Amino acid sequence: MERRRFLQAGIFSLAALTAGRSLAASKAIGPSGFFAPPRGDVRIVLISDLNSEYGSLAYEPQVIRAVSLIPSWQPDLVLCSGDMVAGQWPPLKAERIQQMWAAFDRQIAAPLRRARLPFGITVGNHDASCERAIRGGFLYKKERDLASAYWNDPAHATGVHFVDRADFPFYYTFTANNIFYLAWDASCAHIPSEQLAWAEKSLASPAAQNARLRIVIGHLPLYAVAVDRETPGEYLENGEALRSMLERYRVHTYISGHDHAYYPSHRGKLQLLQTGALGSGPRPLLEGALRPWHPLTVIDIDLASQNTVYTTYDMATGKVFDVHQLPRTLMSPTGLLLRRDIEWQNLSADEQGACLKRFGEKGCR
């Protein structure tokens, strides 16, 4: 009965089931009317891609509902992997962008502050897209300046314990509950060499390496998973090299947004969590026939085993999502992703052969 209960909650890897057994004696916590997962040593609520159409001051009903429910899961931390407002549109005037951040604060950030929930964020392309040089200046400098002004206003304090504010909110580090978090500026496909050097130095630091777990969060993913997100520029450049760097410093999970499709996976030793869109415009995956939907994920962490247990809800229905609806594998343009519960040896000869034919050994394992 206990194992079936966890499977119904979307806990889908052997590692997760092992963690689930250790969590079984923990108190199950969740909003009334929702499945309540057993709480881990650390609990994170993860949201992403909250925005609506360009310039909008409003958020869709499932976003507002999710924010109102988050305190009931009693998380230690709320994370958002970008796209909190609906910018990246040159005609927007500064006054409108400020109104968008005020609307975000009123409807999203202020309720979390009132609940005294630390809030970790990474900027998305619609919040503060990486600067692109144009004649006479930079295309999105105005949006980046206004995003920085919003997040560095003391009235909008996130409640996280900074290790290095470096260039908050674009890249920075913080710790919480013996976990080290690094947010980098993945609001476009290119991460500059100086920022990568900062990331390596940060991940090599005693604060990072002495933590029980290391998590990196950025808006663009290392690998594309969604339709219309599979062209260069929609995922990070040199994803394989970035993965190798994160593995070198024993990063447990890279969390990303942007693709508007939920796909928890792994490649090599790195866990990858593409969070999906809570707001408008969810997208289909590159493979399979699953309808687009609006996820919110509760992550429960067992620090002793370093296992993470995901309970993911479709916020349009309130139901727990069955991860077995997702493809076992997903062939992104730059390599094979394995669903979180699947290992290479679990694949059939045909599945392995199809990958090897397309990518070769290096792109499959």
KAMOUR-V748355 format. One line per field, one symbol per residue. ss: DSSP state (2 for helix, 1 for strand, 0 for the rest). psi: psi as a letter, one per 40 degrees, with the letter a starting at -180 (. if undefined). A space follows every 10 residues. Layout:
# KAMOUR-V748355
ss=???
psi=???
This chain:
# KAMOUR-V748355
ss=0222222200 0002222222 2220000110 0000001100 0111111000 0000000000 2222222222 2220001111 0000000000 0002222222 2222222222 2222000011 1000222200 0011001100 2222222222 2002220000 1111111000 1111110011 1110000000 0022222222 2222022220 0011111000 0000010000 0000000022 2222222200 0011110000 0111111001 1111100000 0000100000 0000111111 1100001111 1111000011 0022200011 1100111110 0002220022 2222222222 22220
psi=ddddddddef heiddddddd ddedeihhhi iheihhihha dhhhhhiige iaiheieiii dddddddddd ddefidihih figdifafhd ehiddddddd dddddddcdd ddddefhihh iiiidedgii hhhiheaidf dddddddddd dehdefheei ghdhecfhed hiiiihffhh hhhigfeieh hidddddddd dddeidddde idihhhhidi idhieiheee iideiiifdd ddddddddef hdhhhibdef hhghaihbeh ihhhdihdai fiiiidiifh iiigihhhhh hhddefihhh hhiheddeih hheeeiidih gideihhhid ehideeiidd ddddddddei dded.
